Every structure is written in structure tokens, then in C-alpha cells.
Amino acid sequence: MPIDILDTNTVSHLFRRHPNVLINIQQVKLSDIGISSITEAELLYGMVKR
């Protein structure tokens, strides 16, 4: 079960390889990270809108 839930802005920064986000994400096990269904929908909407 995910311990850290990333919001839409954080995931967007991760996709853009923002240095601070990359540093922070490396300090957490990937199995402990998740996103909400709302964040997933917002990301999909943003990709379709492009």
C-alpha cells in the first residue's frame, strides 16, 4: 500500500525532470509511492488536451 501520494503538480515536475523532485523521489522506495485517481484523470486530461 502506498505511503506517499503524489499530487498532480509533483508528478508534472517529475515528468519534466525538475531537479528537486528527482532528488526527493530517489529517497523513497518506488513501492511506497502512489497517485490518486483524481491525479491520474488530471494527467490524462492534460495529455489529451495537448
PDB file of N, CA, C and O in Angstrom:
ATOM      1  N   MET A   1       0.844  -1.184   0.000  1.00  0.00           N
ATOM      2  CA  MET A   1       0.000   0.000   0.000  1.00  0.00           C
ATOM      3  C   MET A   1       0.889   1.247   0.000  1.00  0.00           C
ATOM      4  O   MET A   1       1.815   1.353   0.804  1.00  0.00           O
ATOM      5  N   PRO A   2       0.602   2.196  -0.910  1.00  0.00           N
ATOM      6  CA  PRO A   2       1.430   3.410  -0.987  1.00  0.00           C
ATOM      7  C   PRO A   2       1.400   4.215   0.312  1.00  0.00           C
ATOM      8  O   PRO A   2       0.359   4.349   0.955  1.00  0.00           O
ATOM      9  N   ILE A   3       2.544   4.738   0.672  1.00  0.00           N
ATOM     10  CA  ILE A   3       2.648   5.596   1.849  1.00  0.00           C
ATOM     11  C   ILE A   3       2.618   7.061   1.430  1.00  0.00           C
ATOM     12  O   ILE A   3       2.000   7.889   2.100  1.00  0.00           O
ATOM     13  N   ASP A   4       3.279   7.381   0.329  1.00  0.00           N
ATOM     14  CA  ASP A   4       3.343   8.753  -0.173  1.00  0.00           C
ATOM     15  C   ASP A   4       2.477   8.875  -1.418  1.00  0.00           C
ATOM     16  O   ASP A   4       2.687   8.167  -2.402  1.00  0.00           O
ATOM     17  N   ILE A   5       1.501   9.779  -1.370  1.00  0.00           N
ATOM     18  CA  ILE A   5       0.626  10.035  -2.511  1.00  0.00           C
ATOM     19  C   ILE A   5       1.084  11.338  -3.161  1.00  0.00           C
ATOM     20  O   ILE A   5       1.098  12.388  -2.518  1.00  0.00           O
ATOM     21  N   LEU A   6       1.458  11.266  -4.433  1.00  0.00           N
ATOM     22  CA  LEU A   6       1.933  12.445  -5.153  1.00  0.00           C
ATOM     23  C   LEU A   6       0.758  13.190  -5.770  1.00  0.00           C
ATOM     24  O   LEU A   6      -0.157  12.576  -6.319  1.00  0.00           O
ATOM     25  N   ASP A   7       0.788  14.512  -5.680  1.00  0.00           N
ATOM     26  CA  ASP A   7      -0.260  15.310  -6.323  1.00  0.00           C
ATOM     27  C   ASP A   7       0.116  15.580  -7.779  1.00  0.00           C
ATOM     28  O   ASP A   7       1.217  15.254  -8.224  1.00  0.00           O
ATOM     29  N   THR A   8      -0.813  16.175  -8.501  1.00  0.00           N
ATOM     30  CA  THR A   8      -0.634  16.403  -9.938  1.00  0.00           C
ATOM     31  C   THR A   8       0.589  17.268 -10.228  1.00  0.00           C
ATOM     32  O   THR A   8       1.349  16.977 -11.151  1.00  0.00           O
ATOM     33  N   ASN A   9       0.781  18.319  -9.454  1.00  0.00           N
ATOM     34  CA  ASN A   9       1.931  19.204  -9.688  1.00  0.00           C
ATOM     35  C   ASN A   9       3.254  18.465  -9.512  1.00  0.00           C
ATOM     36  O   ASN A   9       4.182  18.646 -10.301  1.00  0.00           O
ATOM     37  N   THR A  10       3.337  17.640  -8.486  1.00  0.00           N
ATOM     38  CA  THR A  10       4.571  16.895  -8.243  1.00  0.00           C
ATOM     39  C   THR A  10       4.858  15.919  -9.378  1.00  0.00           C
ATOM     40  O   THR A  10       5.999  15.802  -9.824  1.00  0.00           O
ATOM     41  N   VAL A  11       3.827  15.217  -9.847  1.00  0.00           N
ATOM     42  CA  VAL A  11       4.015  14.276 -10.957  1.00  0.00           C
ATOM     43  C   VAL A  11       4.424  15.033 -12.221  1.00  0.00           C
ATOM     44  O   VAL A  11       5.277  14.565 -12.975  1.00  0.00           O
ATOM     45  N   SER A  12       3.822  16.190 -12.454  1.00  0.00           N
ATOM     46  CA  SER A  12       4.194  17.003 -13.620  1.00  0.00           C
ATOM     47  C   SER A  12       5.656  17.424 -13.542  1.00  0.00           C
ATOM     48  O   SER A  12       6.378  17.368 -14.537  1.00  0.00           O
ATOM     49  N   HIS A  13       6.088  17.846 -12.355  1.00  0.00           N
ATOM     50  CA  HIS A  13       7.501  18.211 -12.170  1.00  0.00           C
ATOM     51  C   HIS A  13       8.398  16.993 -12.375  1.00  0.00           C
ATOM     52  O   HIS A  13       9.500  17.115 -12.911  1.00  0.00           O
ATOM     53  N   LEU A  14       7.936  15.837 -11.956  1.00  0.00           N
ATOM     54  CA  LEU A  14       8.706  14.609 -12.149  1.00  0.00           C
ATOM     55  C   LEU A  14       8.871  14.308 -13.637  1.00  0.00           C
ATOM     56  O   LEU A  14       9.963  13.956 -14.082  1.00  0.00           O
ATOM     57  N   PHE A  15       7.785  14.444 -14.410  1.00  0.00           N
ATOM     58  CA  PHE A  15       7.856  14.229 -15.859  1.00  0.00           C
ATOM     59  C   PHE A  15       8.818  15.210 -16.520  1.00  0.00           C
ATOM     60  O   PHE A  15       9.499  14.870 -17.488  1.00  0.00           O
ATOM     61  N   ARG A  16       8.865  16.436 -15.986  1.00  0.00           N
ATOM     62  CA  ARG A  16       9.746  17.464 -16.553  1.00  0.00           C
ATOM     63  C   ARG A  16      11.161  17.382 -15.980  1.00  0.00           C
ATOM     64  O   ARG A  16      12.018  18.206 -16.299  1.00  0.00           O
ATOM     65  N   ARG A  17      11.392  16.384 -15.136  1.00  0.00           N
ATOM     66  CA  ARG A  17      12.700  16.118 -14.535  1.00  0.00           C
ATOM     67  C   ARG A  17      13.232  17.308 -13.725  1.00  0.00           C
ATOM     68  O   ARG A  17      14.406  17.663 -13.822  1.00  0.00           O
ATOM     69  N   HIS A  18      12.351  17.913 -12.927  1.00  0.00           N
ATOM     70  CA  HIS A  18      12.738  19.009 -12.043  1.00  0.00           C
ATOM     71  C   HIS A  18      13.744  18.465 -11.021  1.00  0.00           C
ATOM     72  O   HIS A  18      13.466  17.471 -10.351  1.00  0.00           O
ATOM     73  N   PRO A  19      14.904  19.108 -10.898  1.00  0.00           N
ATOM     74  CA  PRO A  19      15.980  18.574 -10.050  1.00  0.00           C
ATOM     75  C   PRO A  19      15.568  18.277  -8.605  1.00  0.00           C
ATOM     76  O   PRO A  19      15.911  17.221  -8.075  1.00  0.00           O
ATOM     77  N   ASN A  20      14.841  19.190  -7.964  1.00  0.00           N
ATOM     78  CA  ASN A  20      14.459  18.974  -6.565  1.00  0.00           C
ATOM     79  C   ASN A  20      13.533  17.779  -6.411  1.00  0.00           C
ATOM     80  O   ASN A  20      13.646  17.022  -5.447  1.00  0.00           O
ATOM     81  N   VAL A  21      12.623  17.609  -7.350  1.00  0.00           N
ATOM     82  CA  VAL A  21      11.701  16.471  -7.290  1.00  0.00           C
ATOM     83  C   VAL A  21      12.470  15.172  -7.502  1.00  0.00           C
ATOM     84  O   VAL A  21      12.217  14.183  -6.815  1.00  0.00           O
ATOM     85  N   LEU A  22      13.403  15.170  -8.444  1.00  0.00           N
ATOM     86  CA  LEU A  22      14.200  13.968  -8.694  1.00  0.00           C
ATOM     87  C   LEU A  22      15.015  13.571  -7.465  1.00  0.00           C
ATOM     88  O   LEU A  22      15.126  12.387  -7.146  1.00  0.00           O
ATOM     89  N   ILE A  23      15.578  14.551  -6.782  1.00  0.00           N
ATOM     90  CA  ILE A  23      16.351  14.272  -5.566  1.00  0.00           C
ATOM     91  C   ILE A  23      15.450  13.668  -4.497  1.00  0.00           C
ATOM     92  O   ILE A  23      15.802  12.670  -3.868  1.00  0.00           O
ATOM     93  N   ASN A  24      14.284  14.279  -4.296  1.00  0.00           N
ATOM     94  CA  ASN A  24      13.370  13.794  -3.258  1.00  0.00           C
ATOM     95  C   ASN A  24      12.811  12.414  -3.579  1.00  0.00           C
ATOM     96  O   ASN A  24      12.672  11.582  -2.682  1.00  0.00           O
ATOM     97  N   ILE A  25      12.491  12.163  -4.830  1.00  0.00           N
ATOM     98  CA  ILE A  25      11.873  10.894  -5.219  1.00  0.00           C
ATOM     99  C   ILE A  25      12.861   9.737  -5.054  1.00  0.00           C
ATOM    100  O   ILE A  25      12.455   8.600  -4.816  1.00  0.00           O
ATOM    101  N   GLN A  26      14.153  10.028  -5.181  1.00  0.00           N
ATOM    102  CA  GLN A  26      15.173   8.989  -5.033  1.00  0.00           C
ATOM    103  C   GLN A  26      15.342   8.542  -3.585  1.00  0.00           C
ATOM    104  O   GLN A  26      15.960   7.511  -3.320  1.00  0.00           O
ATOM    105  N   GLN A  27      14.794   9.315  -2.649  1.00  0.00           N
ATOM    106  CA  GLN A  27      14.922   8.984  -1.236  1.00  0.00           C
ATOM    107  C   GLN A  27      13.771   8.108  -0.738  1.00  0.00           C
ATOM    108  O   GLN A  27      13.721   7.756   0.441  1.00  0.00           O
ATOM    109  N   VAL A  28      12.852   7.761  -1.633  1.00  0.00           N
ATOM    110  CA  VAL A  28      11.675   6.978  -1.266  1.00  0.00           C
ATOM    111  C   VAL A  28      11.641   5.717  -2.125  1.00  0.00           C
ATOM    112  O   VAL A  28      11.975   5.755  -3.309  1.00  0.00           O
ATOM    113  N   LYS A  29      11.234   4.600  -1.521  1.00  0.00           N
ATOM    114  CA  LYS A  29      11.077   3.375  -2.309  1.00  0.00           C
ATOM    115  C   LYS A  29       9.910   3.556  -3.273  1.00  0.00           C
ATOM    116  O   LYS A  29       8.853   4.053  -2.883  1.00  0.00           O
ATOM    117  N   LEU A  30      10.096   3.157  -4.524  1.00  0.00           N
ATOM    118  CA  LEU A  30       9.043   3.311  -5.530  1.00  0.00           C
ATOM    119  C   LEU A  30       7.769   2.581  -5.135  1.00  0.00           C
ATOM    120  O   LEU A  30       6.675   3.022  -5.487  1.00  0.00           O
ATOM    121  N   SER A  31       7.889   1.484  -4.418  1.00  0.00           N
ATOM    122  CA  SER A  31       6.701   0.738  -3.989  1.00  0.00           C
ATOM    123  C   SER A  31       5.897   1.497  -2.938  1.00  0.00           C
ATOM    124  O   SER A  31       4.755   1.134  -2.658  1.00  0.00           O
ATOM    125  N   ASP A  32       6.476   2.548  -2.352  1.00  0.00           N
ATOM    126  CA  ASP A  32       5.784   3.359  -1.346  1.00  0.00           C
ATOM    127  C   ASP A  32       5.137   4.604  -1.940  1.00  0.00           C
ATOM    128  O   ASP A  32       4.597   5.428  -1.202  1.00  0.00           O
ATOM    129  N   ILE A  33       5.182   4.754  -3.266  1.00  0.00           N
ATOM    130  CA  ILE A  33       4.662   5.948  -3.927  1.00  0.00           C
ATOM    131  C   ILE A  33       3.417   5.594  -4.730  1.00  0.00           C
ATOM    132  O   ILE A  33       3.354   4.550  -5.380  1.00  0.00           O
ATOM    133  N   GLY A  34       2.430   6.483  -4.672  1.00  0.00           N
ATOM    134  CA  GLY A  34       1.223   6.281  -5.472  1.00  0.00           C
ATOM    135  C   GLY A  34       0.637   7.614  -5.894  1.00  0.00           C
ATOM    136  O   GLY A  34       1.097   8.673  -5.468  1.00  0.00           O
ATOM    137  N   ILE A  35      -0.393   7.549  -6.742  1.00  0.00           N
ATOM    138  CA  ILE A  35      -1.150   8.744  -7.121  1.00  0.00           C
ATOM    139  C   ILE A  35      -2.627   8.420  -6.971  1.00  0.00           C
ATOM    140  O   ILE A  35      -3.028   7.258  -7.038  1.00  0.00           O
ATOM    141  N   SER A  36      -3.424   9.445  -6.772  1.00  0.00           N
ATOM    142  CA  SER A  36      -4.865   9.247  -6.644  1.00  0.00           C
ATOM    143  C   SER A  36      -5.502   9.117  -8.026  1.00  0.00           C
ATOM    144  O   SER A  36      -4.890   9.450  -9.041  1.00  0.00           O
ATOM    145  N   SER A  37      -6.724   8.634  -8.044  1.00  0.00           N
ATOM    146  CA  SER A  37      -7.450   8.537  -9.317  1.00  0.00           C
ATOM    147  C   SER A  37      -7.717   9.928  -9.886  1.00  0.00           C
ATOM    148  O   SER A  37      -7.802  10.091 -11.104  1.00  0.00           O
ATOM    149  N   ILE A  38      -7.847  10.920  -9.029  1.00  0.00           N
ATOM    150  CA  ILE A  38      -8.052  12.299  -9.488  1.00  0.00           C
ATOM    151  C   ILE A  38      -6.793  12.796 -10.200  1.00  0.00           C
ATOM    152  O   ILE A  38      -6.881  13.404 -11.267  1.00  0.00           O
ATOM    153  N   THR A  39      -5.629  12.538  -9.615  1.00  0.00           N
ATOM    154  CA  THR A  39      -4.368  12.922 -10.255  1.00  0.00           C
ATOM    155  C   THR A  39      -4.216  12.210 -11.589  1.00  0.00           C
ATOM    156  O   THR A  39      -3.811  12.823 -12.577  1.00  0.00           O
ATOM    157  N   GLU A  40      -4.535  10.931 -11.625  1.00  0.00           N
ATOM    158  CA  GLU A  40      -4.457  10.180 -12.882  1.00  0.00           C
ATOM    159  C   GLU A  40      -5.353  10.811 -13.945  1.00  0.00           C
ATOM    160  O   GLU A  40      -4.936  10.975 -15.092  1.00  0.00           O
ATOM    161  N   ALA A  41      -6.579  11.166 -13.568  1.00  0.00           N
ATOM    162  CA  ALA A  41      -7.511  11.780 -14.519  1.00  0.00           C
ATOM    163  C   ALA A  41      -6.999  13.136 -14.994  1.00  0.00           C
ATOM    164  O   ALA A  41      -7.100  13.456 -16.179  1.00  0.00           O
ATOM    165  N   GLU A  42      -6.451  13.934 -14.078  1.00  0.00           N
ATOM    166  CA  GLU A  42      -5.923  15.244 -14.466  1.00  0.00           C
ATOM    167  C   GLU A  42      -4.750  15.107 -15.433  1.00  0.00           C
ATOM    168  O   GLU A  42      -4.634  15.882 -16.382  1.00  0.00           O
ATOM    169  N   LEU A  43      -3.890  14.136 -15.198  1.00  0.00           N
ATOM    170  CA  LEU A  43      -2.750  13.914 -16.096  1.00  0.00           C
ATOM    171  C   LEU A  43      -3.219  13.450 -17.469  1.00  0.00           C
ATOM    172  O   LEU A  43      -2.713  13.918 -18.488  1.00  0.00           O
ATOM    173  N   LEU A  44      -4.180  12.534 -17.502  1.00  0.00           N
ATOM    174  CA  LEU A  44      -4.719  12.065 -18.782  1.00  0.00           C
ATOM    175  C   LEU A  44      -5.397  13.203 -19.538  1.00  0.00           C
ATOM    176  O   LEU A  44      -5.230  13.332 -20.751  1.00  0.00           O
ATOM    177  N   TYR A  45      -6.158  14.026 -18.827  1.00  0.00           N
ATOM    178  CA  TYR A  45      -6.819  15.172 -19.447  1.00  0.00           C
ATOM    179  C   TYR A  45      -5.775  16.117 -20.042  1.00  0.00           C
ATOM    180  O   TYR A  45      -5.935  16.601 -21.163  1.00  0.00           O
ATOM    181  N   GLY A  46      -4.714  16.373 -19.293  1.00  0.00           N
ATOM    182  CA  GLY A  46      -3.656  17.257 -19.775  1.00  0.00           C
ATOM    183  C   GLY A  46      -2.964  16.713 -21.012  1.00  0.00           C
ATOM    184  O   GLY A  46      -2.600  17.474 -21.908  1.00  0.00           O
ATOM    185  N   MET A  47      -2.778  15.390 -21.067  1.00  0.00           N
ATOM    186  CA  MET A  47      -2.136  14.789 -22.241  1.00  0.00           C
ATOM    187  C   MET A  47      -3.046  14.856 -23.459  1.00  0.00           C
ATOM    188  O   MET A  47      -2.575  15.104 -24.569  1.00  0.00           O
ATOM    189  N   VAL A  48      -4.333  14.640 -23.268  1.00  0.00           N
ATOM    190  CA  VAL A  48      -5.283  14.691 -24.388  1.00  0.00           C
ATOM    191  C   VAL A  48      -5.418  16.115 -24.902  1.00  0.00           C
ATOM    192  O   VAL A  48      -5.542  16.340 -26.106  1.00  0.00           O
ATOM    193  N   LYS A  49      -5.394  17.073 -23.987  1.00  0.00           N
ATOM    194  CA  LYS A  49      -5.568  18.486 -24.330  1.00  0.00           C
ATOM    195  C   LYS A  49      -4.404  19.014 -25.165  1.00  0.00           C
ATOM    196  O   LYS A  49      -4.581  19.953 -25.940  1.00  0.00           O
ATOM    197  N   ARG A  50      -3.226  18.430 -25.021  1.00  0.00           N
ATOM    198  CA  ARG A  50      -2.038  18.889 -25.758  1.00  0.00           C
ATOM    199  C   ARG A  50      -2.256  18.657 -27.179  1.00  0.00           C
ATOM    200  O   ARG A  50      -1.388  18.966 -27.995  1.00  0.00           O
TER     201      ARG A  50
END
